[in-house]
Amino acid sequence: MDKLKSFLRGLGLSLVVAAGIAAWTVLPWPALLALAVLFALWLLLARTGRQAGSVTRVGVSTLPQRIGASSVVVIGVAGVVAVLVSMLAMGVGYRETLSKSGSADTAIVLRGGSASEVSSVLDHASTTVIAQAPGIARDAAGKPIASPELVVAANLPLSDGSGDEGSVQVRGVGEQAWTLRPEVKIVAGRKFKPGLRELVVGKGAQRQFADLVPGREIKLGSQTWTVAGVSESDNAMDSELWGDANVVADTYRRGSSRTSVFVRLTNPAAYDAFKAALSADPRLQVDTSTTLDYFRKQSEGVTKAITIIGIVVGVIMAIGAVFGALNTMFATVATRAREIATLRAIGFRGLPVVVAVMLETMLLALLGGVVGGALAWLVFNGYSASTLAQGTVGTLSFKLAVTPALLWTGLKWALAIGFIGGLFPAVRAARLPVTTALREL
């Protein structure tokens, strides 16, 4: 019978833990804030709440005497939060870099059924028809702001001095590419001259690959190209090399074909008419989307993969942190057994003891979460990284972004670890027989 009761108690605690973690994960912050306010009112107004506050103050006041054991919880949770936030910051930075490459008033046209530029091929006749579609904005000279472009891959030596090569995306563009993307600014050198084997390299590509400085000559395939300038755009274009579309096509034997056509619309509302016109034209078999939607979809796969990896690593580390918290708090309860028993003997109920032990653990975990979040922000926010971009043929340079939402996620993980790590020792403290505890010391 005793074994059955013990099993049922353990099952009940497990259900409490599962329900608490589920609610903590699902509830929005306003609901969590409301719960925190209600809990604070209970501590201030209810008799058992005031008892819990008194026991908590006593426990917190003894933390300097237990600095070694308490630091185990703080450091363990800080490590979990720092790693989790930094991993998730990779996904956020990657997604933001690609999303900033598009807008609601620009569109991309690909061959029908193509998932990305890499798999798309448009002939010259199609690119000409697309450029004349309704809804496209025009420049001061009355020309449609449409840019037929060609994307190819090239291998260049990496800048780390290892001698290894990496893949870079080379984009062949026309004169309207600069008007279409005003965010692309020349920060060193000049633009390439049409008809010549000259390149403008993005700052991200310049960091990743060797010898990409104005005036230097590099090999793309079997041809020698000159770096004319360096551009900066703070989006995916920073990872590319730009050259004249006709020269790139001749070098890579692509003839007059292009992989995509980018256009600037008169306004975002013109997109539907533009897409409908292309869909209704029997000469074309194309897919059309705004660049905002296109680049957002391109980021989904890698962002999900990075997020999953970050959560898996975080869970593994969190399990270790929970065991560290359990060991620390069980030891704390053991050393404070006489104190807890005395409180029970003079009229304190079990609930205030449970709440006090859990609050102490969660305060330590919260401190660890703050430390871990601060470390992640100081070390990784704005940190430059690169990875193979989905839907491209080269690496994508981006900066990790430690956002307030990620820091809040880290704090939620920290408090969840503190909740789990403090619950079982707290219940043991509340259930400890008074006479037994008084005889232990």
C-alpha positions in Angstrom: 0.0 0.0 0.0 2.8 2.4 0.9 4.5 1.6 -2.4 1.3 2.4 -4.3 1.0 5.7 -2.4 4.6 6.6 -3.2 4.0 5.7 -6.9 0.9 7.8 -7.0 2.7 10.8 -5.4 5.5 10.5 -7.9 3.1 10.3 -10.7 1.2 13.3 -9.4 4.5 15.3 -9.2 5.4 14.3 -12.7 2.0 15.5 -14.0 2.5 18.8 -12.1 5.9 19.3 -13.7 4.5 18.4 -17.2 1.5 20.8 -16.8 3.7 23.6 -15.4 6.2 23.3 -18.3 3.5 23.1 -20.9 1.7 26.2 -19.5 5.0 28.1 -19.2 5.8 27.3 -22.8 2.4 28.0 -24.3 1.1 31.0 -22.3 1.8 34.5 -23.8 3.8 36.9 -21.6 0.7 39.0 -20.6 -0.8 35.8 -19.0 2.5 35.0 -17.3 2.7 38.6 -16.0 -0.8 38.2 -14.6 0.1 35.0 -12.9 3.2 36.7 -11.4 1.0 39.5 -10.1 -1.4 37.1 -8.5 1.4 35.2 -6.9 2.9 38.4 -5.5 -0.5 39.3 -4.1 -0.7 35.9 -2.4 2.7 36.4 -0.9 1.6 39.8 0.5 -2.0 39.1 1.6 -2.4 35.5 2.4 -1.2 34.0 5.7 0.5 31.1 4.0 1.9 33.4 1.5 3.5 35.6 4.2 4.9 32.5 5.8 6.4 31.5 2.4 8.0 34.9 2.1 9.5 34.7 5.6 11.0 31.3 4.9 12.3 32.5 1.5 14.0 35.5 3.1 15.7 33.2 5.6 16.9 30.9 2.9 18.2 33.7 0.6 20.0 35.3 3.5 22.1 32.1 3.9 23.1 31.9 0.3 26.5 33.6 0.9 27.3 30.7 3.3 26.4 28.3 0.5 28.1 30.2 -2.4 29.9 27.1 -3.8 26.8 24.9 -4.0 24.6 27.8 -5.2 27.0 28.7 -8.0 26.5 25.2 -9.4 22.9 26.1 -10.3 23.8 29.6 -11.6 26.7 28.4 -13.8 24.8 25.4 -15.1 21.8 27.4 -16.1 23.9 30.2 -17.5 25.6 27.7 -19.8 22.3 26.3 -21.0 20.9 29.8 -21.7 24.0 31.1 -23.4 24.3 28.1 -25.8 20.5 28.0 -26.5 20.3 31.8 -27.2 23.4 31.8 -29.4 22.2 28.9 -31.4 18.8 30.4 -32.0 20.5 33.7 -32.8 22.0 32.0 -35.8 18.5 31.2 -37.2 17.2 34.7 -36.5 20.2 36.3 -38.1 20.0 34.1 -41.1 16.3 34.7 -41.6 16.6 38.5 -41.1 19.4 38.7 -43.6 17.4 37.0 -46.3 14.1 38.8 -45.4 15.9 42.2 -45.8 16.8 41.1 -49.3 13.2 41.5 -50.4 10.3 43.9 -50.3 6.6 44.0 -51.1 7.1 46.3 -54.1 9.6 44.1 -55.9 8.9 40.8 -57.6 10.9 37.9 -58.9 9.9 35.8 -61.9 11.2 32.2 -62.4 10.6 29.4 -64.8 7.4 27.5 -63.8 8.0 24.8 -61.2 11.4 26.3 -60.1 11.9 26.4 -56.4 14.8 28.9 -56.6 17.0 30.8 -59.0 19.4 27.9 -59.1 16.9 25.6 -60.9 15.4 28.2 -63.2 16.2 29.0 -66.8 14.4 31.7 -68.8 15.1 32.3 -72.5 15.7 35.8 -74.0 12.2 36.0 -75.5 10.6 35.3 -72.1 12.7 38.0 -70.3 11.7 40.5 -72.9 8.0 39.8 -72.5 8.2 39.9 -68.7 9.9 43.3 -68.8 6.9 44.7 -70.7 4.2 43.5 -68.3 1.8 46.0 -66.7 2.6 47.2 -63.2 6.3 47.6 -63.6 7.7 51.0 -62.5 9.8 53.0 -64.9 12.9 55.1 -64.3 13.4 58.8 -65.3 14.2 57.8 -68.9 10.9 55.8 -69.1 12.6 52.4 -69.1 11.0 49.6 -67.1 12.9 48.8 -63.9 13.4 45.2 -64.8 16.6 43.2 -64.4 17.1 39.9 -66.1 19.8 38.2 -64.0 22.0 35.1 -64.2 23.2 33.2 -61.1 26.2 30.8 -61.4 28.7 29.3 -59.0 32.4 29.9 -58.8 35.1 28.6 -56.5 37.5 30.9 -54.8 40.3 30.5 -52.1 39.0 31.1 -48.6 40.4 34.1 -46.6 41.5 31.9 -43.7 44.8 31.0 -45.4 44.1 27.3 -45.4 44.4 27.0 -49.1 40.9 25.5 -49.3 38.3 26.8 -51.7 34.7 27.7 -51.2 31.7 28.3 -53.4 30.6 31.8 -54.1 27.5 33.0 -55.9 28.2 35.2 -59.0 25.2 37.2 -60.2 25.2 38.6 -63.7 23.1 41.8 -63.8 22.2 44.7 -66.1 22.1 48.5 -65.6 18.7 48.4 -63.9 20.0 46.2 -61.0 21.3 49.2 -59.3 18.0 51.1 -59.6 16.1 48.1 -58.5 18.2 47.6 -55.4 19.1 51.2 -54.1 20.3 49.6 -50.8 23.4 48.2 -52.6 26.0 51.0 -52.1 29.6 51.1 -53.4 31.8 51.5 -50.4 35.2 51.1 -52.1 36.3 51.4 -55.7 33.6 51.7 -58.4 31.0 49.9 -60.3 32.0 47.4 -63.0 32.0 48.6 -66.6 29.5 46.9 -68.9 31.2 44.6 -71.4 34.4 44.0 -69.3 35.3 41.2 -67.0 35.0 43.3 -63.9 33.3 42.5 -60.6 31.7 44.3 -57.7 32.1 42.1 -54.5 29.9 42.2 -51.5 31.4 42.9 -48.1 30.3 39.5 -46.8 32.1 37.8 -49.7 35.1 39.9 -49.2 35.4 38.6 -45.6 34.9 35.1 -46.7 37.2 34.9 -49.7 40.8 36.0 -50.4 42.0 38.8 -52.6 38.6 40.4 -53.1 39.9 44.0 -53.0 39.7 46.7 -55.7 42.4 46.4 -58.4 43.1 42.7 -57.7 42.7 40.1 -60.4 41.0 36.7 -59.6 40.2 33.6 -61.5 36.6 32.6 -62.2 36.8 29.3 -64.0 39.4 29.8 -66.7 39.0 33.5 -67.1 40.7 36.4 -65.2 38.5 39.0 -63.7 39.3 42.3 -62.1 37.7 43.4 -58.8 36.4 46.9 -59.6 34.7 47.7 -56.3 33.1 46.6 -53.0 29.4 46.9 -52.2 27.4 46.9 -49.0 23.7 46.2 -48.6 23.2 44.5 -45.2 21.3 41.6 -46.8 22.0 38.5 -48.9 23.6 40.6 -51.7 26.6 41.2 -49.4 27.6 37.5 -50.1 27.6 37.8 -53.9 29.8 38.9 -56.7 28.2 41.1 -59.4 29.3 41.3 -63.0 27.8 42.3 -66.3 25.1 39.7 -67.2 26.3 39.3 -70.9 29.9 38.8 -69.9 29.0 36.3 -67.2 26.7 34.4 -69.6 29.5 34.3 -72.3 32.0 33.1 -69.7 29.8 30.3 -68.5 28.3 29.5 -71.9 24.8 30.4 -71.0 24.0 32.2 -74.2 21.1 34.7 -73.9 19.3 32.7 -71.1 18.8 34.1 -67.6 17.8 32.4 -64.4 15.3 35.1 -63.2 13.9 38.5 -63.8 13.6 41.0 -60.9 11.2 43.9 -61.3 10.2 47.0 -59.2 6.4 47.5 -59.2 4.7 50.9 -59.2 3.4 50.0 -55.7 2.7 46.8 -53.7 -0.9 46.8 -54.9 0.2 46.4 -58.5 1.6 42.9 -57.8 -1.7 41.0 -58.3 -2.2 42.6 -61.8 1.4 41.9 -62.7 1.2 38.3 -61.7 -2.1 37.8 -63.4 -0.8 39.3 -66.7 2.2 36.9 -66.7 -0.1 33.9 -65.9 -2.5 34.8 -68.7 0.2 35.2 -71.3 0.4 31.9 -73.4 4.1 32.7 -74.3 5.2 32.3 -70.7 5.3 29.4 -68.2 6.6 31.2 -65.1 6.1 31.5 -61.4 5.9 34.9 -59.8 6.2 36.0 -56.2 7.2 39.1 -54.3 10.8 39.1 -53.3 9.7 39.4 -49.7 7.9 36.1 -49.9 10.6 34.5 -52.0 13.5 35.2 -49.7 11.3 34.4 -46.7 10.6 30.9 -48.1 14.3 30.4 -48.9 15.1 30.9 -45.2 12.6 28.5 -43.8 14.5 25.3 -44.2 17.8 26.4 -42.7 16.1 28.4 -40.0 14.1 25.3 -38.9 17.2 23.1 -38.9 19.2 25.6 -36.8 16.3 26.0 -34.4 15.9 22.2 -34.0 19.6 21.7 -33.4 19.6 24.6 -30.9 16.6 23.1 -29.0 18.1 19.6 -28.9 21.4 20.8 -27.6 19.6 23.0 -25.1 17.5 20.1 -23.9 20.6 17.9 -23.4 22.4 20.7 -21.4 19.2 21.5 -19.5 18.9 17.9 -18.3 22.4 18.2 -16.8 21.5 21.6 -15.3 18.4 20.1 -13.7 20.4 17.3 -12.1 22.9 19.9 -10.8 20.0 21.9 -9.3 18.5 18.7 -7.8 21.7 17.7 -6.1 22.3 21.3 -4.8 18.8 21.7 -3.4 18.6 18.2 -1.9 21.9 19.0 -0.1 20.5 22.4 1.0 17.3 20.8 2.4 19.5 18.2 4.2 21.6 20.9 5.9 18.5 23.0 6.8 16.5 20.0 8.1 16.5 21.2 11.7 15.5 24.7 10.7 12.7 23.5 8.5 11.5 21.1 11.2 11.5 24.0 13.7 9.4 26.1 11.4 7.0 23.2 11.0 6.8 22.7 14.8 5.9 26.3 15.5 3.0 26.2 13.1 4.3 26.7 9.5 2.5 24.5 7.1 4.1 22.4 4.3 3.0 24.7 1.5 5.1 27.7 2.6 8.1 25.4 2.8 7.6 24.0 -0.7 7.1 27.5 -2.1 10.2 28.8 -0.3 12.5 26.1 -1.6 11.2 26.5 -5.1 11.5 30.2 -5.0 15.1 30.0 -3.9 15.9 27.6 -6.7 14.1 29.7 -9.3 15.9 32.8 -8.1 19.2 31.1 -8.6 18.1 29.9 -12.0 16.9 33.4 -12.9 20.3 34.8 -12.0 21.9 32.1 -14.2 19.5 33.0 -17.1 20.4 36.7 -16.8 24.1 35.9 -16.8 23.7 33.5 -19.8 21.6 35.9 -21.8 24.1 38.7 -21.1 27.0 36.6 -22.2 25.2 35.5 -25.4 24.4 39.2 -26.2 27.9 40.5 -25.5 29.7 37.7 -27.4 27.4 36.8 -30.3 25.1 39.7 -31.1 26.4 41.0 -34.4 28.9 38.2 -34.8 29.6 37.4 -38.4 29.0 33.9 -39.7 28.4 32.2 -43.0 26.7 29.1 -44.2 25.5 27.4 -47.4 22.2 29.2 -48.2 19.3 27.1 -49.3 18.3 27.8 -52.9 21.7 29.3 -53.8 25.0 28.0 -55.1 27.3 29.8 -52.6 27.8 30.7 -49.0 25.6 33.3 -47.3 27.3 35.7 -44.8 25.1 36.9 -42.0 25.2 38.3 -38.5 23.8 36.6 -35.4 21.0 38.5 -33.9 20.3 38.2 -30.2 16.9 39.7 -30.0 14.7 40.6 -26.9 12.5 37.7 -27.8 15.4 35.3 -27.7 16.5 36.6 -24.3 13.0 36.1 -23.0 13.1 32.6 -24.3 16.3 32.0 -22.5 14.8 33.3 -19.2 11.8 31.0 -19.6 14.1 28.1 -20.0 16.1 29.2 -16.9 13.0 29.4 -14.8 11.7 26.1 -16.1 15.0 24.4 -15.0 14.6 26.1 -11.6 11.0 24.9 -11.3 12.0 21.3 -12.1 15.1 21.4 -10.0 13.4 22.8 -7.0 10.1 21.0 -6.9 11.2 17.5 -5.8 13.6 18.8 -3.0 10.8 21.2 -1.9 8.3 18.4 -1.6 10.8 16.3 0.4 11.4 19.2 2.8 7.7 19.6 3.3 7.1 15.9 3.9 10.1 15.4 6.3 8.8 14.2 9.7 9.4 16.9 12.3 10.7 14.5 15.0 13.1 12.8 12.5 14.5 16.2 11.3 15.0 17.5 14.8 17.1 14.4 15.6 19.3 14.6 12.4 21.6 17.4 13.7 
